[in-house]
Amino acid sequence: MSDALHGGLAALGYETLRPGQAQIIADIFSGQQVVAVMPTGSGKSLCYQLPAVVLHGRGEATLVVSPLIALMKDQVDGLRARGVAAAALTSSDSSDERDVVLGQFLRGELALLYVAPERFRSPRFLDALRGMKAPLGLLAIDEAHCISEWGHDFRPEYRRLGAVARELSPARIAAFTATATPEVRADIAHQLGMEAPQFHLYGFDRPNLHLAVEPLAHLNEKVPRMVELLRTREGGVGVVYASTRKRAEEYRDAIAAAGMRVGLYHAGLGEQERGRAQEAFMNGDVDVMVATNAFGMGVDKSDVRLVIHPDVPRTLEAYYQEAGRAGRDGAAARALILFARADIRLQQFLIDSSAPDAHVLRTVWKVLREGAVGLAQATAALQRELGKGVHEMTIDAALRILERHGYLRAENDVWLAEKPSPGQFADFDPELYSRRAAAEHAKFRRVLDYCGASTCRRQYLLHYFGDPAWALPQTTCGFCDRCDQVVYGQAQGGDEVVSHTLLAVIAALGGRFGRKRVIAVARGTDDDPRLAELPERGKLRRNKQESLFEAMRWLEQQGYVATSTGEYPTVACTAQGRKWLTQTPTAGAAPMPSTAARRAGKSRAPRSRR
């Protein structure tokens, strides 16, 4: 390591680099375009802060794009405390304060300037960057998954960053995210115009984090079980992630009634109230923090021992990032989903209501174009125009989307419809949000598959994120509920004969139906007269529906069944599955664990990969 790097590392308060950081930083300095995926807490911010400090010594500046003001301020405060010249341009600052900061950056006085992607709406800001005295040595884009419409947190304002990068022509460009599938990583590179990027994937495995899913028969079991888990946790603090603000408040009340010190954090609270809640959490003044997904980004607390999702998460990306708040100190910690099938419809509704189709978007804009409507009255007025079939949450989402793209403006408590100036806002594609809904439904199906997986939880997650070390379905971690079941000889997914029979039903139906319909045919509970004479119909009538769903998921994991894409996916037997059907149920690769195999698993050392 060069003297400049040693000096920069010391200036930032570090002595050594973590695994992966050195390779990323080396690629950045060599001028390689970089896409780095590093989970929360693995030190990705150092991968652009260290180059920024060294480049500043050479007279070059670094521009960091980050979506959250709180995260920007935390990093700037930390850098300044170390004597690093850093600042942020935020909407919470006055115009004069922003002018001072921008002037410092343009004169080369700052090592790093943090900006939100919305800052590039301003022609004045872009003009100023074109006149920089110091060369732009590095453009670093944090939370880069936001640029991809296939990512779990797509933000249209990120889409303009590709054009920004082409115009500013930084000497180096690097994109960072905590969670991204191989498809999203490729889309990040494409959207940023990277020609031959270096992809880095580090630190996805959190071996000290025990992963589990606990099925619940009824929703009324959820709160008592959550409270029991929190009360009996092994030290430290707990975090509970709720799907809605209303549920977060309900969980907070139940935990408080059980005598625990509890905090609440969601976007509906005021900024000061959220700040006090986060401060209490960081200072150890609460036993449990209950929050929506608005909480956690940039929060680094070492003694979180338990993260509970009492509501099924929407995406595996968001889940693994939130679960990763636990065990930052390297000691054992737990991440648990309380899975009730009744929750599925809620998440499907939330996906649909957050993604208005082109007809709704166009109708909302047309109605408001014809006359200003008060902010408080807009939803009811638009619902009368659109009909009761369109939920008010969908209308609210349409209003936010149109405002984000510059087609609506709130002024004097009324909505004003207008056409935005070219280039001022992110390009508007009315069909985009329908595509997003389809992508979100597909991601949610992967969550359901994870919850019902009969194999190692960690293998499923890490394979989903493209970690080659966990590609084989037989790989085990020894530290999840499924691996526990192997060690202790508990049943985990039925038997192979049932799966073989179910696959025969799928093959007979020819890929025309979805999971639920196929299982109804297998159990003989469907009422379709066209299938009454199907020889395979009713062959599994003695099996419970839930056990057949688990068998279905196993067939998918083995590659014997393929699921179509779209809003109404169907299942079909693959060529590999047809080959398995010609064999006896005890043959074929990766059979479902028999009792003997589960007992044999006791002799394997936990936490090993094989």
N, C-alpha and C positions, 0 to 999 in steps of 0.2 A: 504494500500500500504506500502511495506517495506521501511526502511530508504534507502536501496541501490537503489530502484526504484525512490524514491523521489529525491535522489541525482543525479541519471542519468537524470531524467526529467529536473531538474534545470540546469544541465550542458549543456543540449541541448536547453535551452532557453524556456522551457514550464512550465506551472503551473499545467495544468490538461490534461487529455486525452479526445479525442473525442469519441462519441458513437462507439462501436465496437473495438476500439483500445485495451482497457483493456482486452477484452475476447481473442483477438488474442495473445497478449503478454503473458497472463496467460497460454494459451495452449503451446506456444513456450517454456516457462520456465518449464512446466511440462513434456516436452519431447514428446509432441504430434506432429505428422506430420501435417503440416498446409497447406491448399490451401485457400488463401484469395483473394477475388475480391472486390476491392475498387476503385471507379472512380477517375479520375484525380482530385487532389486538396483535397482529403479526408484524407490525412495524412498516406498513406501506408508506406512511407519510415521510419517514426518514429517507425513502428511496428518491424523493424529489427535493426534500429539504437539504440533504447533504450536497447533492450536485449544485443546488442553488447557492449555498454558502461558498463553495469552491469557485463557481462561475463568477460570483460577485467579486471575488478577489482578482479575477481576470478582466473585470470591467463589463461583464455581461449580466443581464437581468433575467428573472424567471417570473412567468405569469402562471398563476394557479387558478383553475376554474373549479369551484365547489358550490354545491346547491344550497347549503344551509348557512345562514348568518351565524348561528350559535357555534357551529363547527369552525367557521373561519375565525371568529373571535377567540375561541379557545386556543387554536394553533398560533395565532398572532401573539396572544398574551404569553404563551410559552416560549416563543422565539425571542420576543423582546426581553423576557426575563433572563435569557441567556446572552443578551447583547447583540442579537441578530437584527439587522434593519429589515423589518417586515411590517406590512400594513394591509388593510382590507378596504375596499370600496363597497359600502353597503347602503341600502335605502334608509337605514335608521340614522345615518349621519346627515348633517346639514350640507347644503350645497357648498358652503365655504370650506367645510372640513374635507369634502370630497375633492375640491379643487387643489387644496394643499397636498393631499396624498398623491393625486395624479401627477402633480408637478414634481414631487420627489421621485416618483418612479421614472418619469420621462427624462429627468436629469441623471439617472443612474445612481441615485442615492439609496435605493431600496434593493435588497437581495431578492425579496419575494413580494409580489402583490397578489392578494386573493380577490377574486371577483366572482359574482354569480353569473350563470350563462345569460340571464336577462340583461346584463350590462351591455352586451353586444347589440342590443336594440338601438343604442344611442349612436347616431352618426358622428356626434361630437367626440365620443370616446374612441371610435375607430379612427377618426381623423387624427386624434392626438397620438395614438399608437403608431401611426405611419410616420410621425415626426420624432420618434424616440432618438435620443442621443446615444444611449447605450444599446448595443445590439441585443435582440431577444434571443438569449442563449437556450431557453427551455420553455416550452409550453406544456404544462402538466395538467391533466384532466382527471379530477377525482370523481368517484361514483360514476365511472364511464358507462356502466350498463344503462344509464338513463338515456343514452343516445340511440339505443336499439328499441324498435317497437316490439321486438320479441323478448325484451328484458322484462323483469318483474316490476320496474318502476320507471316506465318510459316518460320522458318529459320533452315535449316538442322543442323547447328552447335549446336543448342540447344539439338538435339537428343542424343548427347554423354553425356549429363549431368546425365542421369540415371546411366550409367556405372561409371561415376566419383563419384556419390554419393555412389554407392555400394563399390567402392574401398577405398574412404577416410573415410567412416563410421562416418560422423559427429554425434555428440551427439544429434543435433537437425537439422531439415530441414524444410524450409518454402518457399512456392512459392507464388508470388504476381503478380496480373495483374489488369488492370483497367477495362477490359471488357472481359467476357467469358460466353458463353452459358453453360447450364448444361452439354451438350455433351463434350465441350472443357474442362470444369473443371474436368470431369471424366478422360479424356485423359491425362491431365497434371499429375494427380495422378498416372495413369498407367505408363506413360513414365518415371516417376521418381522413380518407384518401391515402392510407398507408399502403405502400406497394409491396414491401417485403418485410413485414414486422417480425420482431422477435417476441414469441409468446412465452410468458413465464407463469407457471402454476406452482405455487408453494404453500405449504402449511395448511392444506385443507383438512388433514387428519388431526383431530383433537383427541388423542388417545386417552386423556384423563376424563373425557366427557361420556358418561353413561347415557345411552339413548334408549328410550322406551316409549311405547304406546300402550295405554291402558283402555281397553274397550269398556264402555258403559252401556247398560241396557236401556236406561231412561235418563232424560235430561235432569230429573230431580236428584239424581245421584251426584251430579257434577260438583255443586258447591260444597256439600259435606266432605266429599273426597278431597277436593282442593284444600280445604281448611285443615283436614287431617294431615295431608302431606306437608303443608307449611309448618304446622305445629311440631311435627316430628322430624323436621329436617336436621341434618347433622351440622349445626353451627352456621355461621355466616348469615347472609341475607338471601331472600328469595325475590324473584321477579315473576309476575303474572302478566301475560300478554292476552288482552281481550280483543275480540273482533270489532266491537263497536264501543262508542263512548258510554252508551247506556249500560252495557254489560260491565264495562270497567267500573262504573260507579256501584253497580250491584255487588260485584265481587269485593270492592273496597269496603262496603258496608258490612258484608258477611265476615270478612277477616277482622275488621275492627270489633265486631260483636263477639268474636272469639278471644278478645283480649290482647291482640297483637298490635304493635305500632305499625301503621300502614300509611303509605303515601299514594297519591293519585296523580297521573300525568296523561293528559290527552290534549289534542289541538283545540278543543273547545274552551279550555281554560285560558285566562289572561296570561300575558307574557311574564308578569311578575309572579303570578301564582305558580306557573310552570317552573320558573327559576327557583322559587323557594322549595318546591318539591324535589327538584334535582339536587339542590344543595343539601337538603336533609338526607337524601339517599347517599350522597357522596361522603357526608360527615358521619354516617352510621347512626343517625337519629331515628331511623325506621327499621323495622324487621322485614318488611315486604314493600315492594313498589308494584302497584297495579297500573298498567298502562296500555295504550294502544300502540300501533307501530310508530307513532310520532316520537316515542322515547327510545333512546339508546345510542343513536349515531354520535360518535365522538365521546361517549361515556366509557371510561375505563376504570372499573372498580374491581379489585382483585379478589374479594371474598364473597362473590356470589356463588352460592353452593347449589342452588336449585332454580331452574327456569321452568315454569309450567305454562302450557298453552291449553286452557280449559275449553277453548273453541278451536276447532280444526283450522290450521293456517291455510292461507290461500295459495301460497307457492312454497316450494322447497327452498328457493333462494332466500326468501324472507325468513322462513323458519330457521334455517341453519345459521343465518346471521344473528337472529335473536337468541337462539339457543347458545350461540358462541359467547354471549355475555357471561356465561357461567365458567368457573374454573380458570380465570385468567392467571391465577398464581401457580398453575400447574398441578394443584392438588385435585383429588377426585371431586367431581361435581355431577349433577344429574340434569337431564333435559327430558321432559315428559309431556306427551300429548294425551289429554283425556278425550277419547274419541267416542262421540255419540252420533249415530247415523242421522239423527234428527237435525244435526248442525249442517248437514251437507246442503240442504236447500237454502239456508241462510247465505252461505258463501256464494252459491250460484246466483241468488238474487242480487247480492252486492256486486258481483261481476257485471251482470246484465244492466243494473241501474246506473253503473258508473260509465257505461259505454253507449251513449245515445246513437242511434243510426242516423244516416244522412237525412232521412225524411224529417226526423225530429229537429235536427240542427237547422235545417233550412226553414222549417215552419216557425221555429222560435225567432229566428232572425227576421223573417218576413213580417210576423206579427208586430215585433218591436219596431221595425222600420216604419210601419204605418202610423205609429204614434207612441210617444214616451209612456212608459208604465212604471209606477212606483216600485221601488225595490221590494217592499213588503207585500205588494199585491201581485207581483209578476208571476209567481208560481201558480196561484189559483187561477189567474186570468189565462195563462197558457194551457193549464190543464183543461179548462173549458173548451179551448180551441182544438186541442189534440185528442180529447176524449179521456175517459176514466181508465182506459187500458194502459195509459202511460203514467207511470208512478211519478210522484212529485220529486223523488230523489233523482230520477232520470232527467227531469226538467232542470233541477238545480245543477246537475252535472253539465247539461247543455249550456246553461248560462255561464258557468265557469270556463268551459272550453272556448266559447265564443269570445269571452272577455280576454282570455289568454292569447288568442290569435288576433286581437285588435278589432273584432267585429262588434263588440259591445263596450260601452264605457259608462261607469256609474258617475253621475253628476247631479248634485242637489237632490239626492234621494230618489232619483229615477234612472231607469236604463235608457241609454241612447244608442241606437243602432247606427253604424257607419261602416265605411269601407276603409281598411287600413292603408297607409302609405306603403308602396312597394318596398320590400326589404326591411321594413321596420320590425315586423313580427315574423315568427316562424311560419313557413309555408303551411297552408291549411288544406288538408285533404279530408273531405267529409266522410269518405269511406274508411279512413284510418281506424276510427274507433270501433267499427264493426269487426275489422280484422283483429284489433286488440282484444276484443271480447272473445273471439274464437281462440286466440293464443292463450288468454287467461283461463278459459275453460280447459284447454289441453294441459296447462300447468297444474290446475287444480286436480285433474284426474291423476297426475303423477303423485300428488300429495296423498290421494286416497289409496293409490297403489302402495305407497310407502307405509301407510298406516296398516294396510292389510298384508304386507309382505311376510312370507313365512321363512325367509332367509335373513341373514345378518343385516341389521339396520344400517350399520356404517358402510357396508359394501354397497347397499342400494344407493345411499346418498353420494358417496364418493365416485361411484361409477356414473351417476347422473351428471356430476360436475366434470366428468372426463378425466379423472385421475387414472392413468394406465395401471398403477399398482393394484387397483381394486376392480379390474375389468371382469374377472372370472366370477360367476355366481357362487362358486364353491368357497370363495375367500371368506374368512371369518375373522372377527376382531376379538372375541372373548369378553367384550365389555358392553353388551347391549342385552335387551330382554330376550331376544331370539337366541343369542348365544348362551344366555343363562339357561334357557329351556333345554338346550342340547346337553349342557353340563349336568343339569339336575334331572334329566330324563322326563321332562314334561312334554305333553303332546303339542305339536306346533304346525297344524295345518292339514289334518286328515290323512288319508292313505292314498297310495298311488293308483289303486284300482278305481277309486272314485274319480280321480283326475283323468284316467284313461277313458272311462265311460263318458265323462263330461266332454272330452275332446271329440269323441264320436258324435255326440249331439251337435257340437259346433260344426263339424265337417258336414253332417247331414243337412244343416240349415244353409250351407253355402254362402256364408258371409253376409246374410241379408238383415240380421238383427243385432241389437246391442246386448250387453251383458245380462241385464235384468230379464229381457225377453227370453234369452237362451236358457237361463236358469229356470224360468217358469216352465218352459217346454220340458226341461230335464226332470222337473218335479211333477209334471203333469197338471199344473195349475193354470195354464193358459187357456183361453177360450176361443182360439182361432180354429174354425172348422177345417181350414185347409191343412192343418197339421195333425188332425185327429188320427189319421192312419199312419203317421210317421212311426216306423218301428222303434226308434230311439226314444220316443216320447214317454215320459213317466218312469224311466229306468232308475232315476234317483229320487223317487217320491219319498223315501224314508229319510233322506238327508235334509238337514236344516239349510235354509237359504244362506245364512252367514258362512257356513262351512263350504258351500259351493262357491261363494264369492272368493273365499280364500284359495280354493283349488283353481279357480279361474286366474287369479293373480299369479299363482305358481306356474301355470301353463304359459302365461305371458312372459314371465321371467326366464323360462327355459327356451323361449323362442318358438314354442309350439303353436302359439296363437299370436296373430297380429291384429292391432286395433287401428281402425281408420281414423283420419283426422276430421275436423268439422264439429259442428254443434251437436250432432247426433251420431256418435261413433258406433260403428259396428265391429264385430269380431269375426275373424275367419281363421281357418286352420292353415298353417304354413306348410311348405314342402317338408320341412323338418318334422312338423307335427304329423303329417301323413305317414312319414317313414316310421315314426314312433308307434302309430296306430297299428302297423303291421306286426309289431312285436308284442310279446306278452307284457302285462303291466309291470313286471319286476325288472324289465330290461330298459335300456336307454340311459342317456347321460343324466347325471345329477338327479337321481330319483328323490322323491320326498322322503325325509328321514323316517326310517322304521324304528321300532322300539329298540332293537339291537344296536342300531347306529347311534341312537341318542345316548344309550348307556355307554357305548364305546367312547363317546365324546367326552366323558368324564376324565379320561386319561390325558386329554390334550391340555397343554398349558394355556391358560387364558391370555387374551390379548395377542395371540400369534396370528400371523397371516399365512395361509397355506394355499 
